[in-house]
Amino acid sequence: MKKALMGIGFLVIAYSCSTQQKVVRVEPQVQEIKQEEQEQVLKRKVAIARFSNETQYAKGIFYDKDNDPLGKQAVDILSTKLASTNKFILLERQDMDKILEELKIAGTEAPQKVGADY
């Protein structure tokens, strides 16, 4: 009888020490795009240039200066946020030097540049 009570007591203590994990499901929050009536306003021209990661973070031996993932992500986030406001005309000029170099090789004239407000 003593062994049975000790066994039951041991099981109760062992059970009370174990943790119960509660699974909580987190549903992704989707932002609803509100379609508000847009006033007829002049849109600002914004030029988005190249972003670069000047820190040593995530720069290994195979790091390529032309394919900077952190810089590209920053440009994508900024252009997405600005485009979603519908108040700006975005002029993305990340690779303008490469485009002009290709036009020089092809022997064509440089395109007419559009000025940006910001």
C-alpha positions as CSV (number, residue, x, y, z in Angstrom):
1,M,0.0,0.0,0.0
2,K,2.9,2.3,0.9
3,K,4.5,1.7,-2.5
4,A,1.3,2.4,-4.3
5,L,0.8,5.7,-2.5
6,M,4.4,6.7,-3.1
7,G,4.0,5.8,-6.8
8,I,0.8,7.9,-7.0
9,G,2.5,10.7,-5.2
10,F,5.5,10.5,-7.5
11,L,3.2,10.6,-10.5
12,V,1.2,13.6,-9.2
13,I,4.5,15.5,-8.5
14,A,5.9,14.6,-11.9
15,Y,2.7,15.6,-13.7
16,S,2.5,18.9,-11.9
17,C,6.1,19.7,-12.9
18,S,5.5,19.2,-16.6
19,T,4.4,22.3,-18.6
20,Q,1.4,22.5,-20.8
21,Q,2.0,24.4,-24.0
22,K,-1.0,26.2,-25.2
23,V,-1.1,26.6,-29.0
24,V,-2.1,30.1,-30.0
25,R,-2.8,30.7,-33.7
26,V,-2.0,34.1,-34.9
27,E,-3.9,35.0,-38.0
28,P,-2.0,37.3,-40.4
29,Q,-3.4,40.8,-40.4
30,V,-4.3,42.0,-43.8
31,Q,-4.5,45.7,-44.3
32,E,-7.5,46.7,-46.2
33,I,-6.9,49.3,-48.8
34,K,-9.5,52.0,-48.3
35,Q,-10.8,53.4,-51.5
36,E,-11.4,57.0,-50.6
37,E,-12.4,59.6,-53.0
38,Q,-9.3,61.2,-54.3
39,E,-9.2,64.9,-54.7
40,Q,-7.7,66.2,-57.9
41,V,-4.3,67.1,-56.6
42,L,-1.0,67.5,-58.4
43,K,1.2,64.5,-57.7
44,R,4.8,65.1,-56.6
45,K,7.6,63.5,-58.5
46,V,9.9,61.6,-56.3
47,A,13.2,60.0,-57.5
48,I,14.3,56.9,-55.6
49,A,18.0,56.3,-55.9
50,R,20.1,53.3,-54.9
51,F,20.3,52.4,-51.2
52,S,23.4,50.7,-50.0
53,N,24.3,48.8,-46.9
54,E,27.4,50.5,-45.5
55,T,27.6,48.4,-42.3
56,Q,29.5,45.2,-42.0
57,Y,26.3,43.3,-41.2
58,A,25.7,40.3,-43.4
59,K,28.8,41.0,-45.6
60,G,30.5,37.8,-46.1
61,I,33.2,36.6,-48.5
62,F,30.6,36.2,-51.3
63,Y,29.0,39.6,-50.8
64,D,28.3,41.4,-54.2
65,K,28.2,45.1,-54.1
66,D,25.7,45.2,-57.1
67,N,23.3,42.7,-55.5
68,D,22.7,44.2,-52.1
69,P,19.6,42.5,-50.7
70,L,19.2,44.9,-47.8
71,G,19.3,47.9,-50.1
72,K,16.9,46.4,-52.5
73,Q,14.5,45.6,-49.7
74,A,14.7,49.2,-48.4
75,V,13.9,50.5,-51.9
76,D,11.0,48.1,-52.3
77,I,9.5,49.1,-48.9
78,L,9.8,52.8,-49.6
79,S,8.4,52.6,-53.1
80,T,5.5,50.4,-51.9
81,K,4.5,52.8,-49.2
82,L,4.8,55.9,-51.4
83,A,2.9,54.2,-54.2
84,S,0.1,53.1,-51.9
85,T,-0.7,56.7,-51.0
86,N,-1.4,57.5,-54.6
87,K,0.1,61.0,-54.1
88,F,3.4,60.6,-55.8
89,I,4.9,59.8,-59.2
90,L,7.8,57.5,-58.6
91,L,11.0,57.8,-60.6
92,E,13.2,54.8,-59.8
93,R,16.8,55.6,-60.7
94,Q,18.7,52.8,-59.0
95,D,20.6,51.7,-62.1
96,M,20.7,55.0,-64.1
97,D,24.5,54.7,-64.6
98,K,24.2,51.2,-66.0
99,I,21.4,52.2,-68.4
100,L,23.4,55.1,-69.7
101,E,26.4,52.8,-70.1
102,E,24.3,50.4,-72.2
103,L,23.0,53.2,-74.3
104,K,26.5,54.4,-75.0
105,I,27.5,50.9,-76.1
106,A,24.4,50.7,-78.4
107,G,25.3,54.1,-79.9
108,T,21.9,55.7,-79.1
109,E,21.3,59.0,-77.6
110,A,20.6,59.4,-73.9
111,P,16.9,59.7,-73.1
112,Q,15.5,63.0,-71.9
113,K,15.6,63.1,-68.1
114,V,12.6,64.2,-66.1
115,G,13.3,66.3,-63.1
116,A,12.0,65.3,-59.7
117,D,10.6,67.5,-56.9
118,Y,12.2,65.4,-54.1
